[in-house]
Amino acid sequence: MSTPPFEPPSSILIIGAGVFGLSTALALLSRPRYHYTHITILDGQTPNPVSSPQEPNPPTTSLDSSRIIRADYAVPAYARLAVSAQKLWRQGWGGEGHYHECGLVVTAAYGDGGGGRAYVTSSLENVRRLEEERGLGVRGKVVQELGDGEAIRSVMIGTEGASGSYGYVNWGSGWADATGAVCEIRARITRINVEREKAGFGKVYWRSGIVQQLLFESIPGSAIGPLKSPTHVVRGALLNDGTTLLAALTILATGAWTSLLLNTRHYLTATGQVLAYIQLTADETARLKDMPVLLNMCSGMFIIPPTPSGELKIARHGYGYRNPVLIPNPEPLDSANKDSSIYTSLPASDFASIPPE
């Protein structure tokens, strides 16, 4: 049986205007096949992009002082993909002055039994291989192996300490102003929409609202393939003010709130991570402004250099902390989805009980 030709949806609803939602919209807008598709971007606090195009939704995790930008991954395919992304960052993809290529020190401890040393070794092999392949973006001989704690301290510019006893530095990695980059994507989408309207193409609509539930339609399994049981498809969303948004295709870019709209059945679990933001003095900021990012793969601790305003970010990336809550099952009940209520992990509404660490 031949595959029918692809027909782009006439309308797309993207729920969530963080980095994933906006990047998805930008990718769709760059493809000619979606020229005549109307795209609605919905977020809880999306302002009018005409009057304030650079004020995204504060609760989204994408809005932060910084994010690490690296090709230093243990999986070769992921490292190669990240190198391609770094090319765009160097070309100003995230906005002027938002990308800082200060280097990244990746460390572990000798004798580590938790896989941190193995990760660092595999990551080093990958970036060295990419460094040798011409045109992939890891420029020059920028990767240096660090055999002990003293070697690690020698590259931590402006500091007197070190974390880990083995690792390497990749001077072709760094960090980006996350909030600035998200604002740049929003502004770019707004500019593209102006050109689309001039050309008579599909429009981009910015909507503000909280989704109460997705709109499901029950379709017999035989109508969508070999499935034998009834299946539900999403036709749009109902907002908490009673507004209905319909679309031929609905895309969820809702991050840690996804299980409010879909029963993720623990395939996806939202966790909270431990972060600290320290306001430095002007002298401290000047001393640490050229330091590389530090990432310890054994402890999970990472440090990102201070922002121009002097904010230093320190965190420990790990399994994180769940916030189990009982909520109504967001999907229609059927033979495969029988529970009227489900436990899931959602972002906490208050932080009275901060973990001791």
ZIJO-V877694 format. One record per residue. N is the residue number from 1. OMEGA is omega as a letter, one per 20 degrees, with the letter a starting at -180 (NA if undefined). D_LAST is the distance of its C-alpha to the last C-alpha in Angstrom with 1 decimal. Layout:
n:N omega:OMEGA d_last:D_LAST
n:N omega:OMEGA d_last:D_LAST
//
This chain:
n:1 omega:a d_last:58.8
n:2 omega:r d_last:58.1
n:3 omega:r d_last:54.9
n:4 omega:r d_last:55.8
n:5 omega:a d_last:55.1
n:6 omega:r d_last:51.9
n:7 omega:r d_last:52.2
n:8 omega:r d_last:49.5
n:9 omega:r d_last:48.3
n:10 omega:a d_last:50.0
n:11 omega:r d_last:46.8
n:12 omega:r d_last:43.0
n:13 omega:r d_last:40.3
n:14 omega:r d_last:36.8
n:15 omega:a d_last:34.2
n:16 omega:a d_last:31.3
n:17 omega:r d_last:31.6
n:18 omega:a d_last:28.5
n:19 omega:a d_last:28.8
n:20 omega:r d_last:30.0
n:21 omega:a d_last:32.5
n:22 omega:r d_last:33.9
n:23 omega:r d_last:34.2
n:24 omega:r d_last:36.0
n:25 omega:a d_last:38.3
n:26 omega:r d_last:39.0
n:27 omega:r d_last:39.8
n:28 omega:a d_last:42.2
n:29 omega:a d_last:43.9
n:30 omega:a d_last:44.5
n:31 omega:a d_last:46.5
n:32 omega:a d_last:50.2
n:33 omega:r d_last:50.3
n:34 omega:a d_last:48.1
n:35 omega:a d_last:50.3
n:36 omega:r d_last:51.7
n:37 omega:r d_last:48.6
n:38 omega:a d_last:47.2
n:39 omega:r d_last:43.4
n:40 omega:r d_last:41.4
n:41 omega:a d_last:37.8
n:42 omega:r d_last:36.1
n:43 omega:a d_last:32.8
n:44 omega:a d_last:31.5
n:45 omega:r d_last:32.1
n:46 omega:r d_last:34.4
n:47 omega:r d_last:36.7
n:48 omega:a d_last:40.3
n:49 omega:r d_last:40.2
n:50 omega:a d_last:43.6
n:51 omega:a d_last:42.5
n:52 omega:a d_last:38.9
n:53 omega:a d_last:38.3
n:54 omega:r d_last:35.2
n:55 omega:a d_last:32.9
n:56 omega:a d_last:30.9
n:57 omega:a d_last:28.8
n:58 omega:a d_last:25.7
n:59 omega:a d_last:23.6
n:60 omega:a d_last:24.0
n:61 omega:r d_last:21.1
n:62 omega:a d_last:23.8
n:63 omega:a d_last:23.7
n:64 omega:r d_last:21.3
n:65 omega:a d_last:21.7
n:66 omega:r d_last:21.8
n:67 omega:r d_last:21.9
n:68 omega:r d_last:22.5
n:69 omega:a d_last:26.2
n:70 omega:r d_last:27.0
n:71 omega:a d_last:29.4
n:72 omega:r d_last:27.2
n:73 omega:a d_last:26.9
n:74 omega:r d_last:27.9
n:75 omega:a d_last:30.3
n:76 omega:a d_last:33.5
n:77 omega:r d_last:34.5
n:78 omega:r d_last:31.2
n:79 omega:a d_last:31.4
n:80 omega:r d_last:35.0
n:81 omega:a d_last:34.2
n:82 omega:r d_last:31.5
n:83 omega:r d_last:34.1
n:84 omega:r d_last:36.5
n:85 omega:a d_last:34.0
n:86 omega:r d_last:33.4
n:87 omega:a d_last:37.1
n:88 omega:r d_last:37.0
n:89 omega:a d_last:34.1
n:90 omega:r d_last:36.3
n:91 omega:r d_last:39.2
n:92 omega:a d_last:37.4
n:93 omega:a d_last:36.5
n:94 omega:r d_last:33.4
n:95 omega:a d_last:35.3
n:96 omega:r d_last:36.5
n:97 omega:a d_last:33.9
n:98 omega:a d_last:30.9
n:99 omega:a d_last:30.5
n:100 omega:a d_last:29.5
n:101 omega:a d_last:30.3
n:102 omega:a d_last:28.5
n:103 omega:r d_last:27.8
n:104 omega:r d_last:24.9
n:105 omega:a d_last:23.6
n:106 omega:a d_last:22.5
n:107 omega:r d_last:21.3
n:108 omega:r d_last:20.5
n:109 omega:r d_last:20.8
n:110 omega:r d_last:24.1
n:111 omega:a d_last:24.2
n:112 omega:r d_last:21.4
n:113 omega:a d_last:22.2
n:114 omega:r d_last:20.0
n:115 omega:a d_last:22.3
n:116 omega:a d_last:20.7
n:117 omega:r d_last:23.7
n:118 omega:r d_last:26.1
n:119 omega:a d_last:24.7
n:120 omega:r d_last:25.1
n:121 omega:r d_last:28.6
n:122 omega:r d_last:29.7
n:123 omega:r d_last:28.4
n:124 omega:r d_last:30.2
n:125 omega:a d_last:33.3
n:126 omega:a d_last:33.2
n:127 omega:r d_last:32.9
n:128 omega:r d_last:35.6
n:129 omega:r d_last:37.9
n:130 omega:r d_last:37.4
n:131 omega:a d_last:38.1
n:132 omega:a d_last:41.4
n:133 omega:a d_last:42.5
n:134 omega:r d_last:44.2
n:135 omega:a d_last:43.4
n:136 omega:r d_last:40.0
n:137 omega:r d_last:38.2
n:138 omega:a d_last:36.4
n:139 omega:r d_last:38.6
n:140 omega:r d_last:40.1
n:141 omega:a d_last:38.6
n:142 omega:a d_last:35.1
n:143 omega:a d_last:33.1
n:144 omega:r d_last:32.5
n:145 omega:a d_last:31.1
n:146 omega:a d_last:28.8
n:147 omega:a d_last:29.5
n:148 omega:a d_last:27.1
n:149 omega:r d_last:24.5
n:150 omega:r d_last:27.2
n:151 omega:r d_last:28.5
n:152 omega:r d_last:25.1
n:153 omega:a d_last:24.9
n:154 omega:a d_last:28.5
n:155 omega:r d_last:27.7
n:156 omega:a d_last:24.6
n:157 omega:r d_last:26.8
n:158 omega:a d_last:25.9
n:159 omega:r d_last:23.0
n:160 omega:a d_last:23.1
n:161 omega:r d_last:20.4
n:162 omega:r d_last:19.9
n:163 omega:a d_last:17.6
n:164 omega:a d_last:19.4
n:165 omega:r d_last:22.8
n:166 omega:r d_last:24.9
n:167 omega:r d_last:25.3
n:168 omega:r d_last:27.5
n:169 omega:r d_last:27.8
n:170 omega:a d_last:29.5
n:171 omega:r d_last:31.0
n:172 omega:r d_last:32.1
n:173 omega:a d_last:28.7
n:174 omega:a d_last:26.6
n:175 omega:a d_last:25.1
n:176 omega:r d_last:26.5
n:177 omega:a d_last:26.3
n:178 omega:r d_last:25.3
n:179 omega:r d_last:26.6
n:180 omega:a d_last:29.7
n:181 omega:r d_last:30.5
n:182 omega:r d_last:30.3
n:183 omega:r d_last:32.6
n:184 omega:r d_last:34.9
n:185 omega:r d_last:35.2
n:186 omega:a d_last:36.0
n:187 omega:a d_last:38.7
n:188 omega:r d_last:40.1
n:189 omega:r d_last:40.5
n:190 omega:r d_last:42.3
n:191 omega:r d_last:44.6
n:192 omega:a d_last:45.4
n:193 omega:r d_last:46.2
n:194 omega:r d_last:48.8
n:195 omega:r d_last:50.5
n:196 omega:r d_last:50.4
n:197 omega:r d_last:52.1
n:198 omega:a d_last:54.8
n:199 omega:a d_last:55.5
n:200 omega:a d_last:55.7
n:201 omega:r d_last:52.7
n:202 omega:a d_last:50.2
n:203 omega:r d_last:48.0
n:204 omega:r d_last:44.3
n:205 omega:r d_last:43.4
n:206 omega:r d_last:40.2
n:207 omega:r d_last:39.3
n:208 omega:r d_last:36.8
n:209 omega:r d_last:35.9
n:210 omega:r d_last:33.5
n:211 omega:r d_last:34.6
n:212 omega:r d_last:35.3
n:213 omega:r d_last:36.3
n:214 omega:r d_last:37.9
n:215 omega:a d_last:41.7
n:216 omega:r d_last:42.7
n:217 omega:a d_last:46.2
n:218 omega:r d_last:47.3
n:219 omega:r d_last:49.3
n:220 omega:a d_last:51.1
n:221 omega:a d_last:49.6
n:222 omega:a d_last:53.0
n:223 omega:a d_last:52.7
n:224 omega:r d_last:49.8
n:225 omega:a d_last:50.4
n:226 omega:a d_last:50.5
n:227 omega:a d_last:48.2
n:228 omega:a d_last:50.1
n:229 omega:r d_last:47.9
n:230 omega:a d_last:47.7
n:231 omega:r d_last:45.2
n:232 omega:r d_last:43.6
n:233 omega:a d_last:43.4
n:234 omega:a d_last:41.7
n:235 omega:a d_last:44.1
n:236 omega:a d_last:41.9
n:237 omega:r d_last:39.6
n:238 omega:r d_last:40.2
n:239 omega:a d_last:38.4
n:240 omega:r d_last:37.4
n:241 omega:r d_last:40.4
n:242 omega:r d_last:42.8
n:243 omega:r d_last:43.4
n:244 omega:r d_last:44.0
n:245 omega:a d_last:43.3
n:246 omega:r d_last:45.2
n:247 omega:r d_last:45.1
n:248 omega:r d_last:46.5
n:249 omega:r d_last:43.1
n:250 omega:a d_last:39.6
n:251 omega:r d_last:36.6
n:252 omega:r d_last:33.0
n:253 omega:a d_last:30.5
n:254 omega:r d_last:28.2
n:255 omega:a d_last:24.9
n:256 omega:r d_last:22.3
n:257 omega:a d_last:25.0
n:258 omega:a d_last:27.5
n:259 omega:r d_last:27.4
n:260 omega:a d_last:28.8
n:261 omega:r d_last:31.9
n:262 omega:r d_last:32.2
n:263 omega:a d_last:31.5
n:264 omega:r d_last:29.4
n:265 omega:r d_last:29.5
n:266 omega:r d_last:26.0
n:267 omega:r d_last:27.3
n:268 omega:r d_last:24.9
n:269 omega:r d_last:21.5
n:270 omega:r d_last:19.4
n:271 omega:r d_last:15.6
n:272 omega:a d_last:13.0
n:273 omega:a d_last:11.0
n:274 omega:r d_last:8.1
n:275 omega:r d_last:10.1
n:276 omega:r d_last:10.8
n:277 omega:a d_last:14.5
n:278 omega:r d_last:15.9
n:279 omega:a d_last:19.5
n:280 omega:r d_last:21.4
n:281 omega:r d_last:24.7
n:282 omega:r d_last:27.8
n:283 omega:r d_last:28.1
n:284 omega:r d_last:24.6
n:285 omega:r d_last:25.2
n:286 omega:a d_last:28.6
n:287 omega:a d_last:27.2
n:288 omega:a d_last:24.6
n:289 omega:a d_last:26.6
n:290 omega:a d_last:28.1
n:291 omega:r d_last:25.1
n:292 omega:r d_last:24.6
n:293 omega:r d_last:21.6
n:294 omega:a d_last:19.4
n:295 omega:r d_last:18.2
n:296 omega:a d_last:16.9
n:297 omega:r d_last:17.9
n:298 omega:a d_last:16.4
n:299 omega:a d_last:12.7
n:300 omega:a d_last:13.1
n:301 omega:r d_last:12.1
n:302 omega:r d_last:14.8
n:303 omega:r d_last:16.1
n:304 omega:a d_last:19.1
n:305 omega:a d_last:21.6
n:306 omega:r d_last:22.1
n:307 omega:r d_last:24.3
n:308 omega:r d_last:27.7
n:309 omega:r d_last:26.3
n:310 omega:r d_last:23.6
n:311 omega:r d_last:20.4
n:312 omega:a d_last:18.0
n:313 omega:r d_last:15.6
n:314 omega:a d_last:12.6
n:315 omega:r d_last:10.8
n:316 omega:a d_last:9.7
n:317 omega:a d_last:12.4
n:318 omega:r d_last:12.4
n:319 omega:r d_last:13.8
n:320 omega:a d_last:11.6
n:321 omega:r d_last:11.8
n:322 omega:r d_last:15.2
n:323 omega:a d_last:16.8
n:324 omega:r d_last:20.0
n:325 omega:r d_last:22.9
n:326 omega:a d_last:26.6
n:327 omega:r d_last:29.0
n:328 omega:r d_last:32.7
n:329 omega:a d_last:33.6
n:330 omega:a d_last:34.2
n:331 omega:r d_last:36.9
n:332 omega:a d_last:40.4
n:333 omega:r d_last:40.8
n:334 omega:a d_last:43.0
n:335 omega:a d_last:43.6
n:336 omega:a d_last:40.5
n:337 omega:a d_last:38.3
n:338 omega:a d_last:39.0
n:339 omega:r d_last:36.0
n:340 omega:r d_last:36.3
n:341 omega:a d_last:32.6
n:342 omega:r d_last:29.6
n:343 omega:r d_last:25.9
n:344 omega:r d_last:23.9
n:345 omega:a d_last:20.5
n:346 omega:r d_last:20.8
n:347 omega:a d_last:18.8
n:348 omega:r d_last:17.5
n:349 omega:r d_last:19.9
n:350 omega:a d_last:17.5
n:351 omega:a d_last:13.9
n:352 omega:a d_last:14.1
n:353 omega:r d_last:11.5
n:354 omega:r d_last:8.3
n:355 omega:a d_last:5.5
n:356 omega:a d_last:3.8
n:357 omega:NA d_last:0.0
//
